Amino acid sequence: MDKESSPISYDSVEDVHRRAYKTFCKQLGVMPCSKVLRQFGKTSVNLADLNLSNKELKAALMTFINIFRDDDGDYSDEDSENDGEIYEINLSGNKLTTKEMEYVIDLLTVNKRVSNLVLSGCHLAGESLDKLADFLRKSNTIQKLDLSNNDLTDKDAEALCKIIQDNESIFELILAHNNLGEGGVAIGNALEKNDTLRSLDLSWNHIRVIGAVGLAKGVQKNCHLEKLILAWNGFGFEGSVALKRLLENNTSLLHLDLSCNRIHPPALFEIIKGLEKNKTLSLLNLSQNPITAPMTSIFLSRLLRAKHSGLQELDLAGIVVDKEFESVLEKIREKRFFTVRYDTSLPVNKGAAVKVDPKNVFNIDPIRILYFMKEHLRTIDLFLKFDKDSNNCLTRDEMQLAFEMEGYPISQEAMDSVMSYLDTNKDGSVDLLIPLLQEEIERLHTKFPGTYREFIDGERKLKRKLIQEREEQKLRQSAEEELRGGHEYSQAYRRPANPKLPPIRK
């Protein structure tokens, strides 16, 4: 076939862009990166974790800048499916100095279609963050911004406040895994003036006491934020008091994550007060907090009485609940849709005793184990339950079976301690009934067949109710002691200095 008649081959647009990239690399004296070469022609540019040098990153960014700079930049609605468009840029794991940030800003300027910008782990701080903030104050294209894992501190809060306060397009902001601390006060003040954000992630930021209170006060006045992730901070009691006021007044928040926040029973008691008045929150995550088992059923009982609560999902992962928890949960479910995630309930095992793994047996104080077993049972009822031969005494084997059936496997050493404690006459068994008590029960059974058990059951229910009321009273007193003397959040709380905020852009 003659050369004149052979078909003419044309380079694809992607090939042209790859050639341009290689030219930039040659000019800068670096080798082209194969992953960068594969990004041309895609709507999402992913250069994450390549650890590119300054020159390598410059070559890639300058290529993309020139691609869009060569175009007119005048895109009509009909061009919205143009293959050359980029909607997401991910530069995570690459160090961005001031110069590289200027290239990123130039790229965002020439390509106004980018809506998702991921700059996680880019060592942003100081001037480079300031440049980004100044650009985003005027830009209205970015909708999702990820600045996580950048070692940002409270000194960087001013730049972040510029973004939160003035930007009118960002719906989702991720600031997780930084060290903002008391910068929560400034961020809270900026949130008061923001009406665009819908989701904010501030997990793993060392936000405690002053920062926690300041942040909660800001969210309290925000009318648009729907999802707030505060996991792995330290809100504690002071932050929980502020969260109570947030929940009492906020009408937009739907999802609140407070997992691993040092929320102990008195702190949870404050949050419950807010939940009782909140109508909008649908999901609450309290997992991995130091919440006691009795407190879990108190929590659900208060939710059961909260007629206007809109809470539909509760996460208590890593938290053991008590025996009353599941019965209260069923009562709530009879009234509305409600789902709960929790670790396990006491007693752990109510079925047949299973083979015990020696590695998992209890070796704590055996007297404490006895207390756990009979916490909601009269001692005599507990013992009679496992007296299989009805001789009113428990042998060592029956005692060990009792522990295992109640969900508390016990080591032989701990069993020795239990028997030594209970077997006072050293006959190898534990006597359950003294003769007078045995005669009294036989008399009641003869005179009122089957009815004395009803009395015992009723007494047990009353006892459980009194225990719960006593626990609530203790928690209430504990919280009141912290707030005594006119203290707004706690006796140890000190009011922060006025945070420095950027002027509002006219």
TORBA-148179 format. One record per residue: x, y, z of N, C-alpha, C in turn. Coordinates in steps of 0.02 Angstrom, whole numbers, plus 50000, padded with zeros to 5 digits. Example, Ala and Ser with C-alpha at 12.3 -4.5 7.8 and 13.67 -1.06 7.14 Angstrom:
residues 2
506604971650390506154977550390506604983550390
506424988850354506844994750357506455000250394
This chain:
residues 506
500434994050000500005000050000500445006250000
500285011149959500685017249954500605021450017
501135025250030501105029650089500555034750082
500425036750018499915041950008499225039450025
499115032750016498445029950028498365027350099
498895027250139498845024750208498445029650250
498045026950298497635031350341498065035750384
497825041950395498195046750436498015045450510
498515044650552498395043650623498475050250660
498025051250709498045057350749498165055450822
498555059650856498655058650928498015060350965
497865056451016497295058051059497475064151102
496955067151131497055072851175497495070751234
497375064751260497775062351316498505061751298
498655059351237499345058751215499685065551212
499315070551188499595077351185499765079851255
499315078451302499425080651371500025077051402
500085070651387500645066851414501315069451387
501305071251323501915074051293502105080651327
501595084651340501715091151373502005090051443
501745085051478501995083451545502725081251542
502895076951494503585074651487504055080451470
503795085251432504205091051415504365095151478
503855096151521503965099751584504465096051628
504405089351630504865085351671505585086251646
505665086251580506335086951551506625093751567
506205098851564506445105651579506655106351652
506315102751696506465103251768506965098051791
507165093551745507665088551762507415083051807
506785080851799506505075351838506215070051792
506145064051819505855058551780505095058851782
504755057551725504025057351726503775051651771
503235052951806502935047951851502385044251814
502405037551816501915033551779501205034851803
501115035851868500435036951893500165043751870
500595048751866500385055251840500175054551767
500555050651729500395049651658499705046551649
499495042551698498835039151692498255043751712
498395049651737497865054151760497545058251705
497905059051650497645063351596497035060151563
496515064251554495905061651524495385059551575
495575059651640495105057651693494775063851724
494185062751752493835068251786494075069151857
494455064351883494725064651951495475063751948
495845068751970496585068351972496795065952041
497095060052043497295057052106498055056252108
498385060652145499115060352153499285058852226
498825055452261498895054252333499485049552347
499845051252400500375047052429500945045452380
501055049752330501615048752284502265051752312
502195056052363502775059252394503215062652341
502895066352298503255069652243503695075252270
504265076152239504705081752257504385088252232
504675093952252504405100352231504395100952155
504925098752122504965099352049504485094352015
504425088352042503975083352013503255085752018
503075088652075502395091152084502275097252040
502785101452032502715107251989502585105151917
502945100051893502855097751824502145095351812
501865091551861501185088951853500675094651855
500735099151904500245104451911500285109451853
500885111151831500955115851775500655113051711
500705106351703500395103251644499645104151645
499335102751702498605103451707498395110851700
498795115351728498635122451722498635124551649
499145122551612499185124351541498635121251499
498415115151518497875111951481497255116351482
497085118951541496465122951546496585130251527
497205132451533497355139351513497325140051437
497505134651401497485134851328496765135051302
496295132251343495585132651324495335139651341
494765141451312494485148051324494245148851396
494075142951427493805143251495493085145251496
492775145851436492075147851432491665141651417
491415138451469491055132151461490305133251467
489945130751418489215131251419488945125051453
488295125151466487985119351498488045113151454
488055114151388488095108451343488775104951349
489285108551375489955105751380490065102351447
489535101551487489625099051555489895091951556
489835088251502490095081451501490765081051464
491095086751456491745086951423492235082451460
492565077851423493015073151454493625076651485
493785082751463494365086151489494265089351557
493655089351581493505092651645493775088551704
493985092051756494205088951818493745091351874
493455086551910492995088251964493285086952033
493825083052036494135081452101494885081352094
495225084352144495955084352147496165081752215
496565076452215496805073352277497565073652278
497845077852322498565078652328498815076152396
498435071852429498605069552496499305066352497
499665067752551500315064652560500885067952524
500745073452489501275077352455501365083952491
501975085752506502105091852543501985097952498
501565102452523501395108452485501685114552520
502225117152492502495123452518502105129252488
502305135252504501955141152478501945141152401
502495139252369502535139352296502055134252266
502055128052293501595122952267500865124952277
500725128352333500045130552345499835135752293
500305139852270500145144652217499945140952153
500285135352138500105131452078499415128452086
499265125952147498595123052160498055128352150
498185134352176497695139752169497615141752095
498175141852058498125143451986497705138251950
497795131851968497405126551937496655127251953
496505128852016495805129852035495505136052002
495925140851986495695146951954495515145751881
495935141951845495805140851774495285135251762
495205130751811494695125551805494195126351861
493645129651846493155131151897492655125551908
492795119651879492345113951889492545109751949
493135110851977493365106752034492915108152095
492605102952121492165103752178492415100052240
492895095452230493145091452286493905092152289
494155095052343494875096152351495115092552413
495575087752404495835083752459496575085452469
496725088452526497415090452543497605087652611
497465081352621497615078052685498355076252689
498655077652746499355075852755499835079552710
499695085852695500115089852650500565094852687
500615094152753501035098552794500835105952785
500185107052781499945113952774500005117652840
500285123352838500335127552898500605134352877
500475139252918500765145852905500545148852840
501025151052799500885154952739500505151052686
500665144552678500315140652627499575139952643
499415138952707498705138652727498375145452720
498735150752736498455157452729498275158952656
498715156852610498575158052539497955154252516
497895147952540497295144152522496665147452551
496715149652613496135152852645495925159252609
496415163252589496255169452553495915167952486
496135162552453495815160652390495095158252401
495005153952452494345151052464493845156152490
494075161552518493615166852540493235169752481
493555169652422493245172652362492975167452314
493195161152322492975155852276492295153152296
491905151152247491255148152262491155141652223
491705137952212491655131752174491775125552217
492225125752265492385119952307491805118352353
491575112152351491025109952394491255105352451
491795101652439492065097252491492815098652498
493035100052560493735101752573493995097352629
494545093752615494845089252665495535091952684
495595094452745496235096952771496465092852831
496285086552833496455082252890497195080652892
497425078852951498105076252961498645081152937
498565087552953499045092652932499405095952991
499335093053051499665095853110499465103153122
498855104853106498615111653118498505112753193
498695118553219498615120053290498145125953298
498055128053361497615133853373497885140153340
498535140353324498815146053289498565146553216
498345140853189498075140753121497325141953119
497025142853177496295143653180496065149853143
496465155153143496265161253109496165160053034
496625156353003496555154852931495935150552919
495815145652963495235141352955494595145452963
494605150253009494015154453019493855158552957
494365160652920494245164252857493825159952810
494015153452806493655148852761492945147952785
492865146452850492195144952877491745151052874
492035156852890491635162952896491425165852829
491865165552780491745169252718491555164952657
491785158552656491635154452598490885152752595
490615152852534489895151752526489735145552484
490215141052477490085135152435490245128552469
490675128552520490895122252551490335119352594
490135113252576489615109652613489915104952665
490505102152649490815097252694491545099252706
491725099952770492405101852790492685096652837
493255093852819493575088552860494225091352889
494245091852956494825094452991495095089353041
494955083053030495135077753077495895076953082
496105073953138496815072253150497265078353145
497065083753178497495089553186497585090853261
497785096653280497905098153351497635105153366
496995106153351496695112853357496585115053429
496455110453474496405112053545495945117853560
496225123153591495815128953610495605133053549
495855131253490495605134353429494875132953417
494585128253455493875126853451493455133053467
493715137553508493355143753525493265148053463
493825149153427493795153253366493365150053313
493425143353305493025139853255492285140353273
492125139853338491435140553359491155147353342
491545152553353491315159353336491215160153261
491655157053221491575157453149490955153653126
490795148053159490205144153140489555148053152
489565152653199488965156653211488765160653149
489265162253107489145166553049489115162552984
489145155852989489135151752929488445148852917
488215149352855487555146352839487605141652780
488205139052767488315134652709488495127552730
488935126852780489175120252800488605115652821
488645109452798488165104352819488505098852859
489155097752848489525092452883490205095052904
490385093852968491025096152995491335090453036
491945088553018492305083153052492895086153091
492855086053157493385088653201493655083153246
493615076853225493845071353266494605071553275
494845068753330495565068353344495895075253342
495655079953381495925086753380496115089453449
496115085253500496305087453568495865093253591
495235093253572494775098653592494505096953661
494685100853711494485099553780494295106153815
493905105553867493725111053912493555117553874
494025122353872493875128853841493695128053767
494095124153731493955123053660493295119653649
493135114753692492505111053686491905115553699
491945119553751491395124053768491295129153713
491845132153689491785137253636491505134553572
491715128453554491455125453493490705123953499
490505121053555489795119453565489365125653565
489605131153593489225137453593489115140053522
489625139153480489555141353410489065137153371
489105130453380488635125953345487925127153369
487855128953432487185130353460486825135753421
487195140653395486895146253359486885145253284
487175139653260487185138253189486525134753170
486215137053117485545134553099485555129953038
486155127953015486185124052953486605117752958
487055117253006487485111453012487075105253031
487165099852993486765093753003487175087953032
487825087853019488245082253042488865085053076
488985083053138489565085453176489925079453206
490555078353186490955072753210491485075453258
491415073553321491875075853373492235070053407
492265064353375492555058353404493285059353426
493475055953479494165055953503494425062953520
494025066653557494245072853587494185071953663
494055077053700493995076353772493465081053800
492845080353777492325085053798492185084553872
492215078653901492135077953973491515081354001
491555083554064490965086454096490815093454070
491325097854066491205104654044490925104853973
491225100953929490975100753860490265097953856
490105093253901489435090253900488905095253924
489095099553972488625104853993488475109453934
488995111153896488895115353836488495111653783
488605105053777488215101153728487485100753749
487355100653814486655100753837486295106953810
486625112653816486315118853792486265118953716
486765115953683486735115353610486115111353590
486005105553622485445101253604484775104453621
484765108453673484135111753692483925117053642
484415120053607484255125753564484345124553489
484795119853470484925118753399484355114853366
484165116853306483615113553271483815110653203
484465110453189484685107853124485095101453129
485435100353185485895094753191485525088053189
485745083553145485445076953137485895071353162
486555072353156487045067153170487585070053215
487685067053274488185069353321488605063453345
489255063853332489725058453351490145060853410
490045057853468490415059453529490805053453555
490975048853511491325042853533492005044553563
492175040953616492825041753650492965048953669
492535051753712492605058853732492605059853807
492785054653844492825055153918492145057153948
491615054553918490945056053943490765050853996
490825052654059490675048254115489945049454136
489675045654183488965046354200488725053454216
489065057454257488815064354268488795068454204
489295067354159489295071054095488715068754052
488605062154050488045059554010487375062054037
487335062854103486725065454133486555072354105
487065076554094486955083154064486715082553992
487025078053954486825077153884486105074653879
485905070353925485225067853926484725073553934
484885078353977484445084153986484325087753920
484855088353880484775091553815484375087353766
484485080753767484125076353722483375076353735
483185077153798482475077053815482095082853783
482455088253766482135094053736482275094753661
482695090253635482885090753564482405086553521
482175089453465481695086053421481995083753355
482615085753340482875084653272483425079453269
483845078653320484405073953317484145066853307
484405063353256484175056553242484705051353256
485355053253257485895048353269486385051253319
486525047353372487005049353423487485043653435
488135045053430488655040053441489015041653507
488935037153556489265037853621489735032053635
489945028453584490355022553593491025024153626
491305019153660491975019653690492025025253742
491485026553778491505031453833491445027753899
491705030553954491685027054019490995027554052
490505024354020489815024354044489685017754079
489435017954140489315011854179488695008254154
488655001754170488084997754148487425000354176
487365001854241486725004554266486515010954232
487005015054211486855021454179486515020454112
486645014854078486355013754012485595012954015
485355009454066484625008654072484295015154096
484655018954137484405025554157484335030054096
484835029754052484825033653990484205031953949
484095025453937483515023453896482855025153930
482835024653997482215026354032482035033654023
482535037954024482415045054012482195046353940
482495042653892482275043353823481565040853814
481385035653851480705032953847480195038253868
480375042353917479915047453942479955053853900
480455054453857480525060453815480065059953755
479475062753760478965061853708479155065053641
479535070353643479685074053581480355072053549
480715067453580481375065653554481315062353485
481745064453439481745061553372482315056553362
482665054753416483235050253411483025043353386
483345041053333483175034653303483745029553307
484365031953315484935027453315485425029553370
485615024753412486075025953467486635020853464
487255023153464487835018753461488185018753529
488175012853562488515011853626489035006353620
489355005753563489855000553552490405001053604
490604995253630491124995153681490874996453751
490214997053760489914998453825489464992653845
489564990053905489154984553931488524987553962
487954984753946487314987153973487064982454027
486604984754068486364980554123485744976654103
485464972854151484914968254137484274971854115
484154977854142483534981454126483554984754057
484144985354029484224989153966483774986553911
483784979953899483424977153842482664977653851
482424977153913481704977853924481474984953911
481874989953931481704996953917481744998253843
482244995153810482324995953738481694993553701
481424987953722480814985353690480224990153699
480184993353756479634998153768479695004153721
480315006353709480405011953662480215009853592
480405003753573480265001253505479525000253494
479144999253547478424998753540478115005353519
478455010853535478185017553520478455020453455
479095018853438479395021853378479985017653355
480215019053294480805015553268481415017753308
481795012953334482385014553374482865008653372
483485010053354483995004753351484595006753393
484875001853427485445003053472485984997853458
486605000153456487174995653451487534995753518
487634989953550487984989753613488404983453617
488844983153667489334977753670489014971153692
488764971053753488444965053780488034967253840
487614962753864487214964353922487364959453979
487264961754040487354957554098486694954254116
486694947554133487264943054133487484941454062
488114939954052488374938753985488064932753953
487944927353991487704921153962487144918254004
486544917653974485974914854010485794907853986
486174905253937486034898653910486434893353947
486514887653913486894882153942487614884253952
487914881654005488614883454018489054880753963
489504884853939489954882853886490634881353915
491044877853876491714876253897492114882653905
492424883353962492764889653978493494889353955
493694894353918494394895053897494794897553957
495304893753979495694895854037495984902854030
496094905053968496394911653958495894917253973
495244915553974494734920753980494364920454047
494614916454095494254915954158494364922354198
493884923554244493934929454286494444928254341
494884933054351495364932654405495324938954449
494774942654442494694948454485494474946254554
494404950954599494194949454667493544945354665
493554939054691492954934754687492354937554723
492474941654774491904944554810491554949654766
491944953054723491634957654675491214953754625
491444947754605491054943654559490384941854592
490404939954655489784938354690489314944354690
489594950254700489174956254701488854957454633
489244956554579488974957454511488394952654500
488484946354523487974941254509487314942754544
487354945454604486734946454642486524953754644
486784957854598486644965054600485904966554599
485524962654559484804963854554484404957754578
484714953354616484354947654644484454947554720
483954945254755484064943954826484554938154831
484994938254879485514933054886485194926154890
484664925554927484344918954936484074916254870
483794920754827483534918654762484104916154717
484664919654720485234917654679485464910654698
485534909354763485774902854785485284897254769
484644898454784484134893354771484094891454698
484254896154654484214895054582484674889354560
485234888454594485714883454573485774877554622
485324877254669485314871554715484924865854683
485254861954639484914857154596484604851354636
484934849254690484654843554728484214845854786
484064852254790483604855154840483774853254912
484414852854927484614851354996484824857655034
484664863355005484794869855036485534871255049
485954868555007486664870155010486974869254941
487514872854929487854872454865488534869354873
488664864154833489334861254833489794865754791
490434864154792490914868054753490744867754679
490534861754654490364861154583489744865254565
489244865054610488634868954598488794876454599
489244878454643489424885554646489784887754582
490234883454557490584885154495490094885454436
489604880754435489094880854383488694887354386
488564889754447488184895954456488554901754423
489204902154435489594907554404489564907054328
489664901054301489694900254228489014901654196
488474899354228487804900554200487614907954201
487884911654249487744918854253488214922954209
488664919454173489094923054127489744925454156
489954922454213490584924454244491034918354254
491384916154201491854910554210492384912354261
492584907554302493014909154359493574904054363
494174906354381494754901954386494704897854451
495094892554454495094888254513495344892054574
495844896454564496104900354620495574904954648
495194908154603494654912554626494104908554660
493974902454635493464898154665493654896254736
494304895054747494544893454814494394899254862
494494905354838494364911154880493634911954896
493194910554847492474911054858492254906054911
492474899754904492274894554951492534896155021
493144898755024493434900455089493034905955123
492764910455082492384916055109491684913855132
491364909455093490664907655107490584901455151
491054896655145490994890355183491284891355253
490884894355296491144896155362491264890155407
490874884655400490984878755443491444873555411
491724875255352492224871255318492014864055305
491364863055286491124856355271491124854955196
491394859455156491444858355084490844860655045
490344863555078489754866155044489524872555079
489124876355043488874882755070488154881855090
488004882455156487324881755180486914887855159
486324886455131485914891855104485404894455154
485054889855189484504891955232484624889755304
484574894455348484574892555418483884889455433
483834884955481483194881355494482594885955501
482664891555538482074895855548481824898655482
482284900755438482074903455374481754898155331
482024892055334481734886555296481024885055320
480934884955386480264883655413479774889055393
480004895455391479564900955373479334900355301
479794898555255479604897855185479114892055176
479244886455213478784880755208478094882755234
478074886755288477434888955315477054893255265
477414898055233477104902255182476854898155123
477244893255104477054889155047476424885055062
476374882855124475784878855145475164883255150
475254889255179474674893555190474454897155127
474944899455086474794903155025475164899854966
474934893954945475294890354892475384894554829
476024895354810476184898854747476174906354751
475944909254807475864916554809476464920054838
476844916654883477414920154913477934921954860
477954917854806478424919454752478234926054718
477584927254711477354933554682477584939554724
477554938454791477784943854835478534945254825
478924939754819479644940554809479794944054743
479424942154690479524945354625479354952754628
478814954354663478624961354669479144965254708
479404962054760479934965354799480554966654756
480704961854712481284962654669481194968454621
480594969054591480464974654545480524981354581
480244981554642480284987754680481004989454696
481404984354712482104985454727482484988254667
482334985454608482664987854547482484995254534
481844996854545481625003754535481975008554583
482035006354646482365010554695483115011454680
483425006054655484135006454636484225011554580
483785011354530483835015954474483725023154497
483235024254540483105030954565483695033554606
483995029054644484575031054684485165032854640
485275029054586485815030554539485695037354506
485075038654485484915045154454485045050854503
484855049854567484955055054616485695056454627
486105051054629486825051954637487125055854579
486905054254518487155057654459486955065054460
486325066254480486085073154482486485077154533
486615074154592486995077554643487715078854620
488005073954585488685074754560488735080454511
488245080954465488245086354417488125093154451
487675093154500487535099454535488135101854575
488525097254602489125099154639489625102654594
489695100154532490155103254484489945110354466
489285111554465489025118054444488875122654503
489015120354564488845124154624489245130654627
488945135654658489295142054668489265146554607
488765145554564488685149954507489155148454449
489495142754452489945141054397489545138954336
489745141654279489355140554218489445133454190
490055130854194490195124154166490475119354218
490925121654259491185117654315491605122254359
491795119754417492185123854463492885125254435
493145120854393493825121554367493845125554301
493255127054273493255130254207493465137554212
493905139654167494105146654163493885149554096
493645155454097493385158654036493965160453989
493915158753924494455160153878494495167453859
495085169453835495155176253808494775176653742
494585182653722494235183453659494655181053601
494405176353560494805173753505494885178953450
495455178553415495585183253360495245180553297
494795184453270494425182453211494565187153153
494575184553092494675188853034494065193353024
494155199152994493575203452980493125200252929
492485201352935492005198552888492065202052821
492125198152768492195201052701491545204452680
491605210552657491025214352634490795211852566
